[in-house]
Amino acid sequence: MSTLKERFAEKAMPMAEKVRGFIKDHGDLTIGKVSIAQAYGGMRGVRALVTETSSLDPERGIRFRGYPIPELKEKLPKAPGGTEPLPEGLFYLMLVGELPTEEDVKFISDEWRKRAEISNSVFKALDALDVDTHPMTQFSIGVMAMQGSSVFAKAYRDGVNKKELWEYMYEDVMNLIAKLPRIAAYIYNRKYRNNQQIEPNNDLDWAANFAHMMGFDDDGFQALMRLYMTIHADHEGGNVSAHTTHLVGSALSDPYLSFAAGMNGLAGPLHGLANQEVIRWILSMKEELGGGKPTKEQIAQYVRETLAAGKVVPGYGHAVLRQTDPRYTAQMEFAKEHMPDDELVNIVWDIYDVVPDILEATGKVKNPWPNVDAHSGALLLHYGLKEYDFYTVLFGVSRALGVLASLCWDRLLGLPIERPKSTTSTWIKNFIDEQKGETAFTD
Ligand code: HAX
């Protein structure tokens, strides 16, 4: 069998040739335009990035290389006796663009096992942090503490031809993904389990081993982690974590620098941190109502109070999606199978029955439906992972698969440093006046 690196090159090299043709022969064709509202409005809907690994349809949700989640659940290889797809397979699909065989997936599991060793200095850097430091801050610092081992940075320093840099990117990406579960588990155990660290179990796949290193050996939790690591991996290129990783990488920063930057974006409450906020919000609601399961009327009242206080309802809304997130649905199906009577899970479902109408009635929320973060915490809590400040780290470990596969593509395609043009409000005002015929426009 050819190695993953060779398979990637076999697929990506002809694509790089095609892309050069697109730019040379059709580079002047426009694929979108930008309004003033979009320039001020977070560039929503501006089509100005190319990301190969996945794409997001507002109505149908995420497609990884064209495959929706239900199809992936069927078609990606599973652990022996397992029901959920192995994230190794999704990584293969995103990197190579084809469904993997069992053998391809085994190759990746083996590679990540071999590359998972972490230098003691990285653990020392984490030990130097106050244990109260937010897990996402620790995670980002843990990634940065490994940067000295970047073979990409070394290759650049050694003057490697830029056409060959993708090979070093691939090596770093494989090393980094292999090590992330250990870093994350180390942070978890240090912060929440009196620093009782657990050695990896090399018989397990990447996601199950991650669960094991955090002290969870339950089959159900390991199945959840395989699903979780698969569905959080990528959401096309414009979201904050993916775009940041891509942007920083475009300066030929190595993947440690680029991914840590992306994780700092994932740590924002409107992005990945929403998964902890959802549980914090539900638990506060329960506490305010004296514990127990709130009625739908009580939930509706609490939602209205949240909105009246000028806060967002976490886990609802999306910048691109205009329907229930299929990642929410996949988690709901998992819960129906594994824990249909769990109280918190049932509260999550009651919230789903109540929130969309209320958000819709505000007249301003463009997508009143739940996103991925609305469900994930309740599943984790069911298995006893109750430290919700840690949830975004799980998201981050998974997100590595998509954004780092994309970095391999970026370097193989030879994409240049990213540098869009910004403008000023004075420029905008002059432009508006000129359009109205009031002044001659000068740039
Ligand atoms: N609760 C209350 N108000 C909301 C809302 C929500 N869940 N979602 C959107 N709005 C508000 C916006 O704050 C905005 O209000 P203002 O005009 O007063 O500023 C208005 O509705 C229009 O926003 P929008 O166009 O519908 O949404 P955006 O594209 O600007 O933002 C967000 C998308 C996801 C950031 C937004 O829906 C939100 O804040 N949701 C809650 C936080 C959340 O769940 N984030 C996770 C998103 C998924 C993700 O990235 N996961 O990692």
Residues whose N, C-alpha, C, O or C-beta is under 5 A from the ligand:
A	BS01	HAX	P269 L270 H271 G272 A274 K311 V312 V313 P314 G315 Y316 G317 H318 A319 K364 V365 K366 N367 N371
